[in-house]
């Protein structure tokens, strides 16, 4: 069943991806590890909070997945995720690997073994280095999808709905926040991504408000999710301050997260319908490939020609080039390859289902 498209979300996703790109290009690249030779001391501090773009990605992911699974089976969900994520990802991994091999030395390096494991998207599970640092968020997304598979199973067997699943996950997240660190909390966090779960939970509850309306439990759930999001972001502020050797403000981070929640509340209560323009879809489709290709390839471009061209001009040209390439990846790789592998994936999943059923 075709789901309704909310084009405001496409716009938000695009600006979130752009904020991550500017965080990398204008702050992350030069501040530590010497990933980029371009320094932006004069403006870099303005963009150092751009990493929070990933946080709203996770809220949106919860919202969109809740929208898409209303009538899906486990097999259909797995097929949709494989055909959605892998075509662009495969191309971007190979493209980044080629850039590293051809132009990346001495800052960047990657082995063919890394390439092979990274193509599975499971490198973080196997403790293999990522070809590009941005892939870390895919590890979180994959765990979320595994939990959605669990939800679909519980829906079929025990009629557990998204609200109930969200509240149980939220209670588990609260317990994790309150419990002292131990082997148990480590295992629970590994299985249920409890330091990121509040965003996905909020996204799912926002969708149910969008579809079904307010309820006391949904509002309470979103408020608690917001508090947990701010709570766990404080540790990331501490880590970022230590890693980048510059101050990050928890007040600014909290304010940004609150803005994310308010924006999603406006969308879920249909207050932004005037912004629901189909033209935003053209920006939304750029988001995933743009996110995948921009970091290391951008740094490699800076390191090879940054000494010969104005740094601001180079960042502008590189960003524009990334948008062009992201559009080409969507049109020439993402859609055609997804169409090609869809029947193959369906056939494999059907055979696996039959095999498991017969056993």
N, C-alpha and C positions, 0 to 999 in steps of 0.2 A: 504494500500500500504506500503510495506516494505521500510524503509528509509536507506540511506547509513550510515554506522557506521564510525565515525572518531575516530580512536583508540588513537590518541594523546590526545584527551580529557579524555579518560579513565586514561591515565598516569597522567595528570594534576590533575584530581579529586582525585586520590590516594594520591599524595603528598600533596594536600590541606588538606585532611582528616588527614594525618599523622602529618602535621604541627599543626593542632588543637589539636590532641592527645598530642603532645609534649608540647604545650602551657599549657594544663591542668596538665599534669604529672610533668613537671619540673618548672612551674611558678605558675599557678593559684591555685593549690591545697594547697600549704603551705603559700602563700603570704598574704592571708586574710581569715577570717571566719574559719580557722583551719579545712578545709575539709580533708586535708591529713597531717599525722605526718611527712612525708618525706620532708626535706628541701634541696633545691639545690641553696643556695645563690651564690655559686661559678660559676654556669653556667646558672642559671635561667633567667638572664637578656638577654641572647642570644636568648631565645625562647619566650620572652614576646610578640613578634609581630606575633606569630603563629596564633592568633585569626583571622588574615586577610585571612586565608584560606577560611573562610566563604564568604568573599567578592568575590573571584573568583568563588566559587560555584554558586553565584547568576548570574554572567556573563554567566557561562556555562549553567545555567538553562534557561536563555533567549534564548541562541543559540539553545539548544536542543529542547526546546518547539516550537520555530519557525520552526525548521526542521520537527517536528513530526505532526504539525497541518495542513500541506499543503492541505490534502484531508480529514480531519476529520470533522465530525459533532460535535455538542455540546455533544450529548449523547456518541459518541465514545470517545471524549476527557475525559469526566468525568469517563467513565468506565476504560480507560487506566490509569488515575491517581489513582483511587481507587485500582485497582489490582497491580499497581506498588508500591504504598506507604504503604498500610496497612498490608500486610502479615508479612513482616519483623518487622514493627513497633509494631504490636500486641505482637509478641514474645518478642521483646526487652523490651517493657514496663513491661510485666509480669516477665521476668527474672530479671530486675532491681528491681522491687517491692519485689520479693522473697529475693534477696540479702540484700535489706534494712531491711526487716522484720527479717531475720535470723542473719545477721551479722552487720547491720548498726549502732546500738545504740553505744554510745549516740549521734553521730554526725548527723546521717541521720534518718529520720522517714517518714512514709507515711501511709495514711489511705486507707481503702477499698473504701471509697467514691472517694478519689483522683484517685485510680486505675480505677474505673469505668468511670470517666469523661475523664481521660487521654487516655483511649482506644478509645475514639471517635476522638482524635487528635484535639479537639476543646476546650481544657482546657483554653487556653489563651483568647478565646472569652468569656468564662464564668467566667474569673478571678479566676480560680482554680489553685493552685500551681502545677507546673510540677513535675513529678516523677524524671526527670533528666533535668538539666539545658540546655542541648544541644537542647532540643525540641523547644527553642525559635525561631530558624530559620525556623522550619516547619510552624509556624504562619505566617511568612513573605511569605513563598512559597505558602501557601494556599490562601493568598490574591492575590498573583500573578496569580494563577490559576483562581480565580474568575474574574480577569480582562481579562484573555484569553477567558473565556466563553463569556464575553462582546464583545471581538473582534470577536469571531466566529459568534455571533449574528449580529454584524454590517457588517461582511463580507457577510452574507447571505441576509440581508435585504437591505443594501445600498452599497454593493461592496467595503467596506472600506478595504484596504490592510494593511499588517503589517507595511510598511513604514509610511503610513499616521497615523495609530494608534500610532506608536512610536513617531512621531513628535508632535502630540497633547499632548501625555503624557509628553514629554520632555518640552514643553512650560509650562505645568502645574507645572512641577518640578522647572523650573526657577522662575516662579511666587511665588512658595512656599518659595524658597530660598531668594527672595527679599522682601517678605511681612513681616511686623512685626507680632509677635505672637498674635494670637487672637482665638476666638472660631471657626471662619471660617477656619483658617489654621489647627487647630487641627482636624476638621472634614475632611478636604481635605486630610490630611496626613493619617488619619485612613482609608479612603476609597481607596486611591491611593498609599499608602506606599511611599510617596514622598521623604523620607529621605533615601530610598534604591532603588528607581525606576531607577536611572541612570545606575545601573549595569544590570538590566533586559533589559532596552532599548538598551544599548550597545550590549548585547548579541544578541538581535533580529536583530540589524543593521549589526553586524558582520556576522550573518548567511546570510542575503540578499547580502552582498558583496561576501560571499563564493558561493552563488547560482547564483546571477545575475550580479555580478561585481561592480566596483566602480561607485559611482555617487557623485556629489558635495554635495547634501543634506545628503547622508549617512556619508560622511567624516566629514562634519560639525556637524552632530548629534553625532558622536562618540567623537569628540573633546569636544563638550559641555558636553556630558555625563561624560567624564574624569574629566573635571573641577568641575562638580557637585559632583562626587565621592570624590574628594580630599576635596572639601568644606565641605561636610557633615561628612567626616572622622575626620575633625578637632574637631568637637564637641565630637566625641567618644574618641579622644585623651585626651581632657580635662576631660571627665568623667572617663576614665581609670586612668589618673594620680591621680585624687582625690580618686578613689575607692581603687586602689592598693597602694597608697601612695609611688609611684615611678615615675620617669619621663619617659614619652613617647615622642618621637620626631615626629612632624608632617612632618619633612623633610624625615625621614626614611619611614614613612607610605606612604607619597606621592610617594616616589621612588618605593616602592613595588607595589602600585596600578598602576603606569605607566608601570612597568614590566608586570603586568597582562594584561593590554591593548595591549602592544606590542606583547605578546605571542599570544593573540587571533587574533591580526591583521595578524600575520604570518600564523596562521592556516586558517583564512578566505581567505587569498590570496594564499593558497596552497603552501607555502614556506617550510612547514615541512613534505612534503609527505614521505620523507625518514624515518621519525619516525612513519609512519602509520603502525605499526606492530600489527597483530591480537593477539599476545601474551599479549599485554597490557590490553586486555579485562579481563584477569584473575585478574588483579589488580583493574580494574574499578568496577567489580561486588562486590568487598569487601567494597567499599567506604561507601555505605549507612548503612549496618549493623554495620560496624566498628564505624562510627560516632555515631550511636544510643547507642551502648553498652559500650563505653570505659570509660566515665567520672566517674559516681558515683560508678560503679562496680570496676573500677580501684582504686579509692580512698579507698573503703571499703577493698580491698585486701591489700593495703598499710597499712591501720590502724590496720589490724588484725595480719599481719606477718612482718611488716616493722621493728620491733624491733629485729628481729631474723635473718635477712639476709642483706647482703650488698645492699644499696639502689639502686645503679646503676644496679646491677644484677637483683634486683627485678623489676625495671622498664623495663629492657630488656625482662625478662621472661613474665611479664604481657603483654607487647606490642605484643610479639610473640603469646601468648595465645589468645589475642584479634583477631589477624589476623586469627588464626585457627578457632576460634568460628565464626567469620564473614563469613568465607568460608563455614562452615557447615550450618549457617543460610541461606546463599544464595542457597545452593544446596538442603537442606532438608526441608526448611521452605518457603523461598521466592518464588521459582519457583513452587513447588507442590501446595501450597495454592493458589497462583495466578491462576493457571490452574483450580483449583477446584471452586473458587468463581467467575471466569469470566462469566460463563453462568448464575449464580444466579444474579450477578450485572446487566447483560444485561437484564434479565427478569424484574427485579425491575424497572430499568430505562425505559424500554419500556412501562410498565404499567403506570408509572408516566407520561410519555409523552402522552399516550392515554388519561389519566385522565385530564391533563391540556388542551389538545386539545379540548376535549368534553365540557369543561367548557367555 
